[in-house]
Amino acid sequence: MSEQNPHTSDLADLPAVELAGLIGRGELSARELLAACLERVERSNGGVNAIVTLDVEGASAAAAAADERFARRGPDGPLHGLPMAHKDTHLTGGMRTTFGSPLMSDHVPDSDELVVARAAAAGAIRLGKTNVPEWAAGSHTVNPVFGATHNPYRPGRSAGGSSGGAAAALATGMVALAEGSDMGGSLRNPAAFCNVVGFRPTPGRVPTHPAQLSRQTLAVQGPMGRTVADVALLLSVLAGPDPRAPLSLQDPGSVFGPPLQAGVDGLRVAWAPDLGGRVPVDAAVAGVVAGAASVLEGLGARVEPDCPDLDLADSVFTALRAWAFLLSFGPLVDRDPDRVKATIRDNVEVGRALTVSDLGVAAQRQSALHEIVVEFFERYDVLVSPTVQVEPFDVELEYPTLVAGVRQPDYLGWMRSCTLISATGCPAVSVPAGFTADGSPVGLQIVGAPRADRKVLQVAAAFEAATGHGRRRPV
């Protein structure tokens, strides 16, 4: 290892794939990279509040050990030496996991959950935990334990959620990679707000263990990164079957790794700037995303305005989410209602009002919706839309109540561009699409057929390479 690495000044901004290459060739040590990331934590975390538990001593020891192993036998795995911080809803053995709840503020799990364990086995260096909304409910990262995460590009604005701390940490170079979870947009929304990439895979692509509801399909875990190739690299580690996860898909994770070069020439793209008239979109966001269609056409894709029939998606998402909230949070609400936020209590009550008939109808509609999207993707390769309907909003606001002048019925109304897709079970990625006039990042959502995860990433990589929006880092 060189005593003075020539990349040190900008190490923290480099793509994870490039960093992994430098480490694998012996041109960069895990300790050097960790030092660069810790310098970014020192410089940026006080302003954005992205990393809420930081283990400098543990990460330093792990990086030193990784360098010693590299000297003896080479890299531990594809993530060797790459600093990661884990979402504060994902169990980390020996490290505090609070779920953003005062009820869990001192909780230290005994062991890692599966996504954390897989990252560690692939050589990642555990740096700490990233901020979340209370119990990861809602798409704005704020909780009574650690407060709010700020947008790295627009201080005083939201970083999105629920993986908002992860997205902000990536954007500011505190970590090389991050993971998150997504029920109604929690990987995609913060990626769009923070100008990084967040991928919601097909349910079962990234197995979850332990899981209270191991057969549900609304909530998934997945990768985040500064580039699409970085996301593919992390997906190649997180994906793959596990017998303890009954819905896990059998494809090995290795098939999703980079390189992703495939191009989009001749691909059939459905352009849905408001998801078939189902979601209002603020003018500033719509104006930025409008150019995406011509970018894809310039790459050789055949772009047509179209959208699958998503009329069943709202009722499917609402019912299945309320049922999951009842099972997950009902006991907490009963035991200590004053220490659980109102939106969680409200969802639990919606769940309690569900009948067996309601759940049966939701299951039938979910099956019908699956048939609808499968038929749609026989005619198209991908569906393209805005990721989020609004710009990053004031960090003091719990959630936007107006979108394009239209009053929203509840705290998830402004996220229907994501929740409608969640109900379909389709893989979806948010990739940087540009900036509004006031400097707010905007994301483009690319959706594919169920299990067409790699195709979605390939289209996103082509769009990313053609535009370069993701290379713009916060000042």
C-alpha positions as CSV (number, residue, x, y, z in Angstrom):
1,M,0.0,0.0,0.0
2,S,1.3,3.5,-0.8
3,E,1.9,5.8,2.1
4,Q,0.2,8.7,0.3
5,N,-2.6,7.5,-1.9
6,P,-3.2,9.8,-4.9
7,H,-7.0,9.4,-4.7
8,T,-7.3,10.4,-1.1
9,S,-8.8,13.9,-1.7
10,D,-11.8,12.4,-3.5
11,L,-11.9,8.8,-2.3
12,A,-15.2,9.3,-0.5
13,D,-17.0,10.3,-3.7
14,L,-15.8,7.5,-5.9
15,P,-18.2,4.8,-6.9
16,A,-18.1,1.6,-4.8
17,V,-17.2,-0.5,-7.8
18,E,-14.1,1.7,-8.5
19,L,-13.1,1.6,-4.8
20,A,-13.5,-2.2,-4.8
21,G,-11.2,-2.3,-7.9
22,L,-8.5,-0.1,-6.2
23,I,-8.6,-2.3,-3.1
24,G,-8.6,-5.5,-5.1
25,R,-5.5,-4.4,-7.0
26,G,-3.7,-3.4,-3.8
27,E,-3.7,0.3,-4.7
28,L,-5.8,1.3,-1.8
29,S,-6.1,-0.1,1.8
30,A,-9.3,-0.5,3.8
31,R,-7.8,1.8,6.4
32,E,-7.2,4.6,3.9
33,L,-10.7,4.3,2.6
34,L,-12.2,4.3,6.1
35,A,-10.2,7.4,7.0
36,A,-11.6,9.2,4.0
37,C,-15.2,8.2,5.0
38,L,-14.6,9.2,8.6
39,E,-13.4,12.6,7.5
40,R,-16.7,13.0,5.6
41,V,-18.6,12.0,8.8
42,E,-16.7,14.6,10.7
43,R,-17.4,17.2,8.0
44,S,-21.0,16.5,7.1
45,N,-22.9,14.4,9.6
46,G,-23.5,17.3,12.0
47,G,-25.4,19.1,9.3
48,V,-27.4,16.2,7.9
49,N,-27.8,13.8,10.8
50,A,-27.5,10.7,8.6
51,I,-25.5,8.3,10.8
52,V,-27.0,8.0,14.3
53,T,-24.7,5.3,15.8
54,L,-21.0,5.5,14.9
55,D,-18.5,2.9,15.8
56,V,-15.1,4.3,14.9
57,E,-13.1,1.9,17.1
58,G,-14.9,-1.2,15.8
59,A,-14.7,0.0,12.1
60,S,-11.0,0.8,12.5
61,A,-10.2,-2.6,14.0
62,A,-12.2,-4.3,11.2
63,A,-10.4,-2.3,8.5
64,A,-6.9,-3.2,10.0
65,A,-7.9,-6.8,10.1
66,A,-9.1,-6.7,6.6
67,D,-5.8,-5.2,5.4
68,E,-3.9,-8.0,7.2
69,R,-6.1,-10.7,5.6
70,F,-5.6,-9.1,2.2
71,A,-1.8,-9.2,2.6
72,R,-2.1,-13.0,3.4
73,R,-4.7,-14.2,1.0
74,G,-6.3,-11.4,-1.0
75,P,-9.8,-9.9,-0.6
76,D,-12.5,-11.4,1.6
77,G,-15.2,-10.9,-1.0
78,P,-16.6,-8.4,-3.5
79,L,-17.2,-5.8,-0.7
80,H,-13.8,-6.2,0.9
81,G,-12.9,-3.0,2.8
82,L,-15.9,-1.0,1.7
83,P,-17.5,1.0,4.6
84,M,-21.2,0.5,5.1
85,A,-23.8,1.8,7.6
86,H,-26.9,-0.2,8.2
87,K,-30.5,1.0,8.4
88,D,-31.5,1.5,12.0
89,T,-34.3,-1.0,11.6
90,H,-31.9,-3.8,10.6
91,L,-30.6,-5.9,13.4
92,T,-26.8,-5.5,14.1
93,G,-25.3,-7.9,16.6
94,G,-23.6,-6.0,19.4
95,M,-24.6,-2.6,18.0
96,R,-27.6,-0.6,19.0
97,T,-30.7,-0.9,16.8
98,T,-33.4,1.6,17.9
99,F,-36.0,1.6,15.1
100,G,-36.2,5.3,15.8
101,S,-38.4,4.6,18.7
102,P,-38.0,5.7,22.3
103,L,-39.3,2.2,23.3
104,M,-36.1,0.7,21.7
105,S,-33.5,3.4,22.3
106,D,-31.2,1.1,24.2
107,H,-31.9,-2.1,22.3
108,V,-28.7,-4.1,21.3
109,P,-29.4,-7.3,19.3
110,D,-27.5,-10.4,19.9
111,S,-26.9,-11.2,16.2
112,D,-27.0,-9.7,12.7
113,E,-30.0,-10.2,10.5
114,L,-29.5,-11.7,7.1
115,V,-28.7,-8.6,4.9
116,V,-26.2,-7.4,7.5
117,A,-24.6,-10.8,7.8
118,R,-24.3,-11.2,4.0
119,A,-22.6,-7.8,3.7
120,A,-20.1,-8.7,6.4
121,A,-19.4,-12.0,4.9
122,A,-18.6,-10.2,1.6
123,G,-16.0,-8.1,3.3
124,A,-17.9,-4.9,4.1
125,I,-16.7,-2.7,7.1
126,R,-19.6,-1.9,9.5
127,L,-19.4,1.8,10.3
128,G,-22.6,2.4,12.1
129,K,-26.4,2.8,11.7
130,T,-28.4,5.3,9.6
131,N,-31.4,7.3,10.7
132,V,-35.0,6.3,10.0
133,P,-38.5,7.5,10.8
134,E,-40.1,6.0,13.9
135,W,-40.5,2.3,13.1
136,A,-39.7,3.2,9.5
137,A,-43.3,4.4,9.0
138,G,-43.6,7.2,6.5
139,S,-41.3,8.7,3.9
140,H,-39.7,11.5,5.9
141,T,-36.8,10.6,8.2
142,V,-37.5,12.0,11.7
143,N,-38.0,10.4,15.0
144,P,-38.1,11.3,18.7
145,V,-34.7,9.5,19.5
146,F,-32.4,11.2,17.0
147,G,-34.4,14.0,15.3
148,A,-34.6,14.7,11.6
149,T,-32.2,13.9,8.7
150,H,-31.6,16.9,6.4
151,N,-31.3,16.8,2.7
152,P,-27.6,17.1,1.7
153,Y,-28.4,19.3,-1.3
154,R,-31.1,21.4,0.4
155,P,-30.4,21.8,4.1
156,G,-33.6,22.4,5.9
157,R,-35.5,20.1,3.5
158,S,-36.3,16.4,3.9
159,A,-34.0,13.6,2.9
160,G,-37.0,11.4,2.3
161,G,-37.5,8.1,4.0
162,S,-37.6,5.7,5.4
163,S,-34.0,5.0,4.3
164,G,-33.3,8.7,4.4
165,G,-30.2,8.4,6.6
166,A,-28.8,5.9,4.2
167,A,-29.4,8.1,1.2
168,A,-27.9,11.2,2.9
169,A,-24.8,9.2,4.0
170,L,-24.2,8.0,0.5
171,A,-24.6,11.4,-1.1
172,T,-22.1,13.0,1.3
173,G,-19.5,10.3,1.0
174,M,-19.8,9.0,4.5
175,V,-20.2,5.4,3.3
176,A,-19.5,3.6,0.0
177,L,-22.7,1.5,0.1
178,A,-25.9,1.3,2.1
179,E,-28.9,-1.0,2.4
180,G,-32.5,-0.1,3.1
181,S,-36.0,-1.4,2.9
182,D,-39.1,-0.4,0.9
183,M,-42.8,-1.0,1.6
184,G,-44.2,2.2,-0.1
185,G,-41.1,3.8,-1.5
186,S,-38.5,3.8,1.3
187,L,-35.7,2.8,-1.0
188,R,-36.8,4.9,-4.0
189,N,-38.1,8.1,-2.3
190,P,-34.8,9.0,-0.4
191,A,-32.7,8.1,-3.4
192,A,-34.7,10.6,-5.5
193,F,-34.5,13.3,-2.8
194,C,-30.7,12.8,-2.3
195,N,-29.5,12.2,-5.9
196,V,-28.4,8.6,-5.4
197,V,-29.8,5.2,-6.6
198,G,-32.2,3.0,-4.7
199,F,-33.5,-0.3,-5.9
200,R,-36.7,-2.1,-4.8
201,P,-36.2,-5.7,-6.0
202,T,-38.8,-8.3,-6.8
203,P,-40.2,-9.7,-3.5
204,G,-38.0,-12.7,-2.5
205,R,-35.0,-11.4,-4.5
206,V,-33.3,-10.3,-1.2
207,P,-34.5,-12.7,1.4
208,T,-35.4,-11.3,4.8
209,H,-34.6,-13.2,8.1
210,P,-35.8,-12.9,10.8
211,A,-39.2,-11.8,9.6
212,Q,-42.5,-11.7,11.5
213,L,-44.5,-12.0,8.3
214,S,-42.2,-14.1,6.1
215,R,-44.8,-14.5,3.3
216,Q,-45.8,-10.9,2.8
217,T,-44.8,-9.2,-0.4
218,L,-45.2,-5.5,0.2
219,A,-42.0,-4.9,2.3
220,V,-38.7,-5.8,0.7
221,Q,-35.0,-5.1,1.5
222,G,-32.6,-3.8,-1.1
223,P,-29.4,-2.0,-2.1
224,M,-28.5,1.7,-2.4
225,G,-25.5,3.3,-3.9
226,R,-24.1,6.4,-5.7
227,T,-24.3,4.6,-9.1
228,V,-26.4,1.8,-10.6
229,A,-23.3,-0.4,-10.9
230,D,-22.8,0.1,-7.1
231,V,-26.4,-1.0,-6.5
232,A,-25.8,-4.1,-8.7
233,L,-22.6,-4.9,-6.8
234,L,-24.4,-4.9,-3.5
235,L,-27.4,-6.8,-4.9
236,S,-25.1,-9.5,-6.0
237,V,-24.2,-10.0,-2.3
238,L,-27.6,-9.5,-0.8
239,A,-29.6,-11.6,-3.3
240,G,-29.8,-15.4,-3.4
241,P,-31.9,-18.1,-1.7
242,D,-32.2,-18.8,2.0
243,P,-34.2,-21.7,3.2
244,R,-35.5,-19.7,6.2
245,A,-37.2,-17.2,3.9
246,P,-40.1,-19.1,2.2
247,L,-40.5,-16.6,-0.7
248,S,-36.8,-16.3,-1.6
249,L,-36.0,-16.8,-5.2
250,Q,-33.4,-19.3,-6.4
251,D,-31.2,-17.2,-8.7
252,P,-27.7,-16.8,-7.2
253,G,-26.9,-13.2,-6.3
254,S,-23.9,-13.3,-8.7
255,V,-26.1,-13.0,-11.8
256,F,-27.0,-9.5,-10.8
257,G,-23.5,-8.1,-10.5
258,P,-21.8,-5.6,-12.8
259,P,-21.0,-5.1,-15.6
260,L,-24.5,-4.0,-16.7
261,Q,-23.8,-2.8,-20.3
262,A,-26.6,-4.0,-22.5
263,G,-28.0,-0.7,-24.0
264,V,-31.6,0.1,-24.6
265,D,-31.6,0.1,-28.4
266,G,-34.9,-1.4,-29.5
267,L,-36.4,-1.7,-26.0
268,R,-40.1,-0.9,-25.6
269,V,-40.6,1.8,-23.0
270,A,-44.0,2.9,-21.6
271,W,-43.9,6.5,-20.6
272,A,-46.3,7.4,-17.7
273,P,-45.5,10.8,-16.3
274,D,-48.6,10.7,-14.0
275,L,-49.2,6.9,-14.0
276,G,-52.1,7.1,-16.3
277,G,-53.6,10.2,-14.7
278,R,-53.7,8.6,-11.3
279,V,-51.2,10.8,-9.4
280,P,-50.7,14.6,-9.4
281,V,-47.1,15.7,-9.9
282,D,-45.7,19.1,-9.0
283,A,-44.8,21.2,-12.0
284,A,-41.1,21.5,-11.0
285,V,-40.7,17.7,-10.8
286,A,-42.7,17.1,-14.0
287,G,-40.5,19.6,-15.8
288,V,-37.3,17.8,-14.9
289,V,-38.6,14.3,-15.6
290,A,-40.1,15.3,-19.0
291,G,-36.7,15.1,-20.7
292,A,-36.2,11.4,-19.8
293,A,-38.4,10.2,-22.7
294,S,-36.2,11.9,-25.2
295,V,-33.0,10.6,-23.6
296,L,-34.3,7.1,-23.9
297,E,-35.4,7.7,-27.5
298,G,-31.9,9.0,-28.2
299,L,-30.5,5.8,-27.0
300,G,-32.6,3.8,-29.4
301,A,-35.6,2.9,-27.3
302,R,-39.2,3.0,-28.6
303,V,-41.1,5.2,-26.2
304,E,-44.9,5.3,-26.1
305,P,-47.3,6.9,-23.6
306,D,-48.9,4.1,-21.8
307,C,-49.6,2.7,-18.3
308,P,-51.0,-0.5,-16.9
309,D,-54.4,-0.4,-15.2
310,L,-53.4,0.3,-11.6
311,D,-57.0,0.9,-10.3
312,L,-56.8,-2.0,-7.9
313,A,-53.4,-1.0,-6.5
314,D,-54.6,1.5,-3.9
315,S,-57.0,-0.9,-2.2
316,V,-54.4,-3.7,-2.2
317,F,-51.7,-1.5,-0.7
318,T,-54.0,0.0,1.9
319,A,-55.4,-3.2,3.2
320,L,-52.2,-5.3,3.2
321,R,-50.3,-2.5,4.8
322,A,-52.9,-2.0,7.6
323,W,-52.9,-5.7,8.2
324,A,-49.1,-5.8,8.5
325,F,-49.1,-2.8,10.8
326,L,-51.7,-4.4,13.1
327,L,-49.7,-7.6,13.4
328,S,-46.4,-5.7,13.9
329,F,-47.4,-2.7,16.0
330,G,-50.7,-3.6,17.6
331,P,-49.1,-5.0,20.8
332,L,-46.9,-1.8,21.1
333,V,-49.9,0.5,20.6
334,D,-51.9,-1.5,23.3
335,R,-49.0,-1.4,25.7
336,D,-47.7,2.1,25.4
337,P,-49.9,4.2,22.9
338,D,-48.5,7.6,24.0
339,R,-45.0,6.6,22.9
340,V,-46.0,5.4,19.4
341,K,-46.6,8.1,16.8
342,A,-50.1,8.9,15.6
343,T,-49.8,7.7,12.1
344,I,-48.8,4.2,13.3
345,R,-51.7,4.2,15.7
346,D,-54.0,5.2,12.9
347,N,-52.8,2.4,10.6
348,V,-53.2,-0.1,13.4
349,E,-56.8,1.0,13.8
350,V,-57.4,0.6,10.1
351,G,-56.0,-2.9,10.4
352,R,-58.3,-3.7,13.4
353,A,-61.3,-2.7,11.3
354,L,-60.5,-5.2,8.5
355,T,-62.7,-8.2,8.2
356,V,-61.8,-11.6,6.9
357,S,-63.8,-10.7,3.8
358,D,-61.7,-7.5,3.4
359,L,-58.5,-9.5,3.5
360,G,-59.9,-12.0,1.1
361,V,-60.8,-9.3,-1.4
362,A,-57.4,-7.7,-1.1
363,A,-55.7,-11.0,-1.8
364,Q,-57.9,-11.6,-4.9
365,R,-57.2,-8.1,-6.1
366,Q,-53.5,-8.5,-5.6
367,S,-53.6,-11.7,-7.8
368,A,-55.6,-9.8,-10.4
369,L,-53.1,-6.9,-10.4
370,H,-50.3,-9.4,-10.9
371,E,-52.0,-10.7,-14.0
372,I,-52.5,-7.1,-15.3
373,V,-48.8,-6.2,-15.0
374,V,-47.6,-9.5,-16.4
375,E,-49.7,-8.9,-19.5
376,F,-48.6,-5.3,-19.7
377,F,-44.9,-6.3,-19.7
378,E,-45.5,-8.7,-22.5
379,R,-45.9,-5.5,-24.6
380,Y,-43.2,-3.3,-22.9
381,D,-39.8,-3.9,-21.4
382,V,-40.0,-1.1,-18.8
383,L,-42.4,1.5,-17.4
384,V,-40.9,5.0,-16.7
385,S,-42.4,7.6,-14.4
386,P,-41.3,10.2,-11.8
387,T,-40.1,8.5,-8.6
388,V,-41.7,11.1,-6.3
389,Q,-44.5,13.6,-7.0
390,V,-43.0,16.6,-5.0
391,E,-39.6,18.3,-4.3
392,P,-37.9,17.8,-1.0
393,F,-40.2,19.6,1.5
394,D,-39.5,21.5,4.7
395,V,-37.8,19.3,7.3
396,E,-40.2,20.5,10.0
397,L,-43.2,19.3,8.0
398,E,-44.4,15.8,8.8
399,Y,-45.6,15.2,5.2
400,P,-46.9,17.3,2.3
401,T,-50.7,17.8,2.2
402,L,-50.9,19.4,-1.2
403,V,-49.5,18.0,-4.5
404,A,-49.9,20.2,-7.6
405,G,-52.6,22.0,-5.8
406,V,-54.5,18.8,-5.0
407,R,-55.2,18.1,-1.3
408,Q,-54.0,14.6,-0.3
409,P,-56.2,12.3,1.8
410,D,-53.6,11.0,4.1
411,Y,-49.9,11.0,5.0
412,L,-49.0,8.7,2.1
413,G,-50.9,10.5,-0.6
414,W,-47.8,12.3,-1.9
415,M,-46.1,8.9,-2.3
416,R,-48.6,7.1,-4.5
417,S,-46.2,7.2,-7.4
418,C,-44.3,4.6,-5.4
419,T,-47.1,2.8,-3.4
420,L,-49.0,2.0,-6.5
421,I,-45.9,0.2,-7.9
422,S,-45.3,-1.6,-4.6
423,A,-48.7,-3.3,-4.8
424,T,-47.7,-4.8,-8.2
425,G,-44.7,-6.7,-6.9
426,C,-42.6,-5.3,-9.8
427,P,-38.9,-4.4,-9.3
428,A,-38.3,-0.6,-9.5
429,V,-35.3,1.6,-9.3
430,S,-34.9,5.4,-8.7
431,V,-32.1,6.9,-10.7
432,P,-31.0,10.6,-10.7
433,A,-32.9,12.5,-13.3
434,G,-31.7,16.1,-12.8
435,F,-32.4,19.1,-10.6
436,T,-35.1,21.7,-10.3
437,A,-34.3,25.4,-10.6
438,D,-33.7,25.7,-6.9
439,G,-31.2,22.8,-6.8
440,S,-33.5,20.0,-5.6
441,P,-32.7,16.5,-6.9
442,V,-35.4,14.6,-8.9
443,G,-35.5,10.9,-9.5
444,L,-36.7,8.8,-12.4
445,Q,-38.5,5.6,-11.5
446,I,-37.9,2.6,-13.9
447,V,-40.2,-0.4,-13.4
448,G,-39.9,-3.8,-14.9
449,A,-41.9,-7.1,-15.0
450,P,-41.8,-9.3,-11.9
451,R,-38.4,-10.9,-11.6
452,A,-36.9,-8.7,-14.4
453,D,-34.6,-7.1,-11.9
454,R,-31.5,-7.1,-14.1
455,K,-33.2,-5.6,-17.0
456,V,-34.4,-2.7,-14.8
457,L,-30.9,-2.1,-13.7
458,Q,-29.6,-2.2,-17.2
459,V,-32.0,0.4,-18.4
460,A,-31.1,2.6,-15.4
461,A,-27.4,2.2,-16.1
462,A,-27.9,3.3,-19.7
463,F,-29.9,6.4,-18.6
464,E,-27.3,7.2,-15.9
465,A,-24.5,7.0,-18.4
466,A,-26.3,9.2,-20.9
467,T,-27.2,12.0,-18.4
468,G,-24.5,12.0,-15.7
469,H,-26.9,13.6,-13.2
470,G,-25.7,11.3,-10.4
471,R,-22.2,12.7,-10.6
472,R,-23.3,16.0,-9.0
473,R,-22.4,15.9,-5.3
474,P,-23.5,18.2,-2.6
475,V,-21.4,21.3,-2.1
